[in-house]
Amino acid sequence: MHWNTYILLCDQKTYYVGLTSNLINREKSHKRKQNLATKRFSDIQLIFSEQFNTRHEAERREKQIKGWSVAKKRALISGNKELLIQLSKTRGCLRNEK
């Protein structure tokens, strides 16, 4: 069995990050408003997913992405690896300067 970490775009403004072992069914359940965190949204789109061999790997990635800024999530979604790296370095520098 494989696991997916995924990102939904909700109402064209909010990102929801989650994980599942059945991406198709999970997306359907979000759209049917069966999930507490996303049921208030009328427009839900699956915009990104990554596949992992274990639940543990998917959980680690989910936690990592949830801690990111919106800019970093957008860079990941668009596949802009260079910007993602730059944003990661910038945040680390700011943290070290305090």
N, C-alpha and C positions, 0 to 999 in steps of 0.2 A: 504494500500500500504506500502511496505517496501522499504528501501533504503540500498544501499551497498557502502561501501568504499572499494576501490580495489587498487592493485598494479600490474603494468605491468612491465615485464622485456623486454627492447627494445634493440635489437642487442646484447644481452648477456652482456650488460655493464651498461645500464642506467635504473634507476627506474622511473616510472611515477605513480603518485598517483592521483586518481580521485574518483568521486562519481556518482552514477546513481540509478535510480529506475528500470532499466531493464538491468541487467548485461550482458545477452546474446547478446542483440542488441548493447550495448555499445562496447563490445569486438569486434563484427563484424565490427562496424563502424571504430574502430581503425585499424583493419587489412585491411580494404578497403581504408585506407589513407584519411578518411573523417574528421579527426581531426587535426587541425593546429599544435598542440604540438607534435604529434607523427607521422605525415605523412612522415617525412624524414627517418624513420626507416624501414628496410626491414623485420626484424624478431621481432614480437611482441607476447609475451606470457603472459596470465593471470596467475599470480603465487600466488596471495593472495586476499582474500575478507572477509569482515565482514558485517553482516547484522544488520540493525538498524530499529526501529519502526518509527522514524521521520527523515525528511531531516535535521533538526537542529542537531540531534545527529551525523548523518553521516558527516555533515560539520565540526563539532567540531573535530571528529576523523581524518578526512582528513587533517585539518590544523595542528593537533598535529603530525601526521606522516610526513608531508612535512617538518616540522622543525627538524626532527631527522637526525642523521648521517647515513651514509651508513651502518655502523656496527649495529646500532640499528634496521634499516629496515631488515637487514639480519637475526638478531636474532628473530624478529617478524615473518618473513616468515618461518623460520625453526622451529618455535614453541619453541625456547629455552628461556623460561620465566626467568630462573635463570640469564642467560647472559644479557637479556634485563633489568632486575632490576639492575644488577651490572653496566651496562653502564649508566643507568639513575643516579645512585648514584655518579659515577665517574664524570660525567659532572657537577652535582650539586656542588660537592666539588671543582672542578676547578673554577667554577664561583664564589664561595664564597671566594676563596683565593685571588682573584684579588683586 
